[in-house]
Each structure stands twice: as structure tokens, then as C-alpha cells.
Amino acid sequence: MTQLIPVLKKEDIQQKVASLAKRISTDYEGRELVIVGILKGSFIFISDLVRHITIPVKIDFISVSSYGTSTSSSGQPLMNKELKMDINDKDVLLIDDIVDTGLTLSYLVKHLGALGPRTIKVCALVDKSERREKQFKIDYVCHKVQKGFLVGYGLDYAEMYRNLPEIYHLKF
């Protein structure tokens, strides 16, 4: 039987997202920012984040999968959807729902770097260090946790639980 244990309440998420958007708006003032969301998990986070960003932004999405219906990464990111937007000489903010092993984001930073952006920075809703295999800098993060399988607010297990308005630890 599965159990949902609260980790981050809706009000706390909204406060952290608004604060992060303010930092991003300040850091990128006067620059051409392209937000690249990693589907599917980041869509709720990005939706809330960009509504708080006060500077003009362009938005595109990329899709990579490495989990399938498992609770652990396969370690081999699979590209499902490429960018449509030209990011050459642009400032790119790559946004993910959760940084877990770091393998997917490491792969994407390298992949996008080959497209000639001026800068690439990483933004994550959750930084979870328990299974980190690739160390790299996460420039903007809303919440840090040590361990646990998290769902809600875009985070899923086998495509379920994304719609929950809060973040929970899923116990099996």
C-alpha cells in the first residue's frame, strides 16, 4: 500500500517560486532570456514561475526521459522532443522539476551547449542529493531534500500524482 507524506505545502511552494522569479528577473534584467523547460515534470513549476517573472522571456520545451515507470533512473537519457527555438547567442535557463542523479541535466547542458547559447544556467524545483551521480551547479533552486521519492506539483510516479498541488514523499 502506498502512502503520501507531506513534504512541501502549497503556500510554501508559491512563496519560494515567487522569490525565485524575483531573483531571476533581477539577474537577467536587460538580457534576452530563453526558458527551456524539461517535459513533463517541469510544466506546473514553469507555469507558476513565468507568471512571476517581470522581464520578457521566450519559452520552449525539450523532452527527455530516463525513468519510465521505475523509481530509479535508467542512467541513459532518451531525447523525445528537441527544441524548436534558436538559442544561439541567447541566455538559456534550463528548468527541471527535480535534480536527482544529475545524469539528465548533465546530458542536457552538454547537448544545449552545442547549440551556441551565450550562457546556460540550471533552475530546479527540488534538489535531491540522495542518488547524485553527476555533480554540477544548480543556479536556482526552490527546495532541497536529502532523500525520498517525491510526487506532486508536476513530479510523478508512472505518470501519476503530477496533479497534486503539494509535494509528497511517496512511501511504498
N, C-alpha and C positions, 0 to 999 in steps of 0.2 A: 504494500500500500504506500502511495506517495503522500508526502506531507509538505505543505508550503509554510516556510518560516520567514516572517518579515525581516528584511534587511534594510530597506530604504523606503521611507514613506513618500507619498505623492508630493506633499508640501516641501519636503526636503529636496527632492529631485528638482522641482520647479525653481527653488531658491538657488540651488547650485548651477542649474542651466542658465538662469538669468545672469548670475555673477560671471560665469564663464563667457557668455556672449558679450558682456561689457568689456572684459579683458581682450577678447578677440577684436572687437570694434576699435578699441584703442590701439592695439598692436598693428592693425592693418590699415589704419586711417591713411587715406591718400594713395592707397595701392590697389591694384587690380586683383581681387581675391576670387579664386575659384574653389568652391567647396566640393569635394569629391566624397560622396557617401558610399559606404560599402553595404550593399544589399545582402540580406534583407534586414538584418538586425538593427541597422542604424536609422531606419526611416522615421521612427517616432521621435528619437533624440534629435535628429536633424530638423524635423518639422518644428519642434519647440525651440530649438537653438536659433534658427534663422529668423524666427519671428521676434527675437530679442536683439539680434544684431542690427546696429544702427547705420552701417555703411552699405553701399551697394555690393552685392555678391552675385556671382554666377554659380549655378548648381548643376552638377552632373552626378551620375551614379555608375558604379562598377560592381560587378558581382563575382565573388569568389567563394568557393565552398571547400571546407575541409572536415566537416563534422558528420554530415549526413544525418542518420538517426541515432548516432552514438553519442556518448557523453565525453568522448575523447577525440582529439583531432587525429586525422589520418597522417598528418605531417606533410602531406602533398597538396598544396593549394591547387584548385582547379578553376580556371578562368571561365565564367559563364556569360559575362557581359562586359565588353570593353567600353571605354569612354567614347563619347561622340564628339566632345568638345576638344578644341585645340588648347593645350596647356603650355605650349612653347612660350618661354619668357614670362610666364604668369606665376603668381604666388599661389601655391596649392595648399589647402588644408584638408588632409585626408581624415575622414571621420569614421570611427568604428564604434560598435556598441560595447565591445569588451576586448581587452587585450589579455589573452590567456597564455598560450605558449609563445606568442610573438612571431610564429612562423608565417602566418598570413600577412601581417603588416610588414614584416621584413621583406617578403616577396613583393608586395605591392609598392613599397617605397623604391625598391630597385627597378621594378617594372615601369613605374611612372617617371622615375628619374631619367630613364632612357628617352622620354618624350620631350626633354629640354625645358622643364619648368625653371623659373628663377629660384624658387625655394619650395621645399616640401616640409610641412610640419604635420604632426600627428595629434589628433584630438580623440579622446575616448570617454565614453560614459563611465565605464568601470575599468580600473586597472587591477587585475587579479594576478598575483605573483606566484601562486602555488605551483603551477606547472610551467613556469617560464623557461624556455629553451634558448630563445634569442633575446639578448639584452639590447635595448635601444632606448632612446629618449622619447618619452611621451610628453609633448609640449603642453598640452591642455588635458586635464582630467577632472571629472566631477567627483568620483568616489573611488577609494582604494579599499580592497579587501584582500585578505590573505588567501582564503580558500573557500570552497563550496561550489556547487553547481547552481548558477543563478538563472532565474527566469523572470519574465515580466518587463514591461516598458520596452518592448522590442526584442528582448532576449528570449530564446526559445529552447525547447527540448522537442525534437522530432516535429518541428513546425507548430507546436502548441505553446500556449501561455504568453505569446507575444503581446496579446491584447490587455494583459493585466496592467493597471495603472501604477502599480508599485513594483519594487524589486524584491524577489523572494529567493531564499535558498530552497532548492528542491531536494528533499530527502527521499531516497528510495527505500 
